[in-house]
């Protein structure tokens, strides 16, 4: 009987339609007749052996903070993932090629490009690839590319959501829709309070997304641990998270899971200061007629300025906290699947 590692490698090759010779020579994996997806060697090996892999988005690098702090943060988050036993796979598009896992040089290139790299949601992937451009993937873009190569866990800061007054503007993040049709677990600090959290949760329910909270019954609100909104599912250990994810995979529900992790207590004390700044920044978006996907970057920049950098420090702290849990969940999931495979082989 073939080993479980060999079976996983064969499944990965069939899924991506990989050309093994070209993959070894250039690290480029054909994912279709003419589109290449480059999987970093470290990530490719981990996936083929069934080891823990955690996907990371790249918009936070290009649009989330200035250089060189963005590069330092990206490296620090990857280090947290590695220190907790998993392989980080930062995802982006460079020169028209989707990259699953970035080298140190590629991380630096993306960090120095900054906002010159296109903010790439799922809808934008084909356009950025077709024009040979550079794209920093958002939550929805990262979810799609990570799921395509068989990564089951994705860590980010916070999800997009339904914007305030979204019932009139129809301004709803594509993150929600794509989580409803992408079988991946997103581990984050909830959604930012610049959004309409109750309506966001209602929309996720409509999309069939399982929403859970880690060690709490309340959905976190990014900068603060409390949103006032209860969740239908609570998980208290990485192993419980892994069991939930594996059940979702085996049931082939086709939808994702959102696991909200409260911001570390030492950083949540500044939440009220940040909330006041958020309300002021929201008022400024209306005064300056800012709309669409320009809203969130504007709000985050203004809130950081209004709080004297407190919000950015909190943002970095919660991303690292999410990465730590994400890596532990990925390790638990890999162990769960390995034990399951061994059981099947002995039966």
DAUR-V218550 format. One record per backbone hydrogen bond with DSSP energy under -0.5 kcal/mol. NH is the residue of the N-H (numbers start at 1). CO is the residue of the C=O. If there is no record, write none. Layout:
<<NH/CO> <NH/CO>>
This chain:
<<7/3> <8/4> <9/5> <10/6> <11/7> <12/8> <13/9> <14/10> <15/11> <16/12> <17/13> <18/13> <20/18> <23/19> <24/20> <25/21> <26/22> <27/22> <27/23> <28/22> <29/27> <29/37> <30/28> <31/35> <36/34> <37/29> <38/98> <39/27> <39/37> <40/38> <40/100> <44/40> <45/41> <46/42> <47/43> <48/44> <49/45> <50/47> <51/46> <54/87> <55/153> <56/89> <57/155> <58/137> <59/137> <61/58> <62/58> <63/59> <64/59> <70/66> <72/68> <73/69> <74/70> <75/71> <76/72> <77/73> <78/74> <79/75> <80/76> <81/77> <82/78> <83/79> <84/80> <84/81> <85/82> <86/81> <87/52> <88/86> <89/54> <91/56> <92/99> <93/135> <94/97> <96/133> <97/94> <98/36> <98/96> <99/92> <100/38> <100/98> <101/90> <101/99> <107/103> <108/104> <109/105> <110/106> <111/107> <112/108> <113/109> <114/110> <116/113> <117/114> <118/134> <120/118> <120/136> <121/119> <124/121> <125/121> <125/122> <128/124> <129/125> <130/126> <131/127> <132/129> <133/128> <135/93> <136/118> <137/91> <137/135> <138/120> <142/138> <143/139> <144/140> <145/141> <146/142> <147/143> <148/144> <149/145> <149/146> <150/147> <151/146> <154/185> <155/55> <156/187> <159/190> <163/161> <163/171> <164/194> <166/163> <168/165> <169/165> <170/166> <172/170> <173/161> <176/173> <177/173> <178/174> <179/175> <180/176> <181/178> <182/179> <184/182> <185/152> <186/184> <186/257> <187/154> <187/185> <188/186> <188/259> <189/157> <191/220> <192/159> <193/221> <195/192> <196/162> <197/195> <200/196> <201/197> <202/198> <203/199> <204/200> <205/201> <206/202> <207/203> <208/205> <209/204> <210/256> <211/209> <212/210> <212/258> <213/233> <214/260> <215/213> <215/235> <219/229> <221/224> <222/189> <223/221> <224/221> <230/228> <231/217> <233/211> <235/213> <241/237> <242/238> <243/239> <244/240> <245/241> <246/242> <247/243> <248/244> <249/245> <250/246> <251/247> <252/248> <252/249> <253/248> <256/179> <257/184> <258/210> <259/186> <259/257> <260/212> <260/258> <261/188> <262/260> <267/264> <268/264> <269/265> <270/267> <271/268> <274/270> <275/271> <276/272> <277/273> <278/274> <279/275> <280/276> <281/277> <282/278> <283/279> <284/280> <285/281> <286/282> <287/283> <288/284> <289/286> <290/285> <294/291> <295/292> <297/293> <298/294> <299/295> <300/296> <301/297> <302/298> <303/299> <304/300> <305/301> <306/302> <307/303> <308/305> <309/304> <310/307> <313/309> <314/310> <315/311> <316/312> <317/313> <318/314> <319/315> <320/316> <321/317> <322/318> <323/319> <324/320> <325/321> <326/322> <327/323> <328/324> <329/325> <330/326> <331/327> <332/328> <333/329> <334/330> <335/331> <336/332> <337/333> <338/334> <339/335> <340/336> <341/337> <342/338> <343/339> <344/340> <345/341> <346/342> <347/343>>
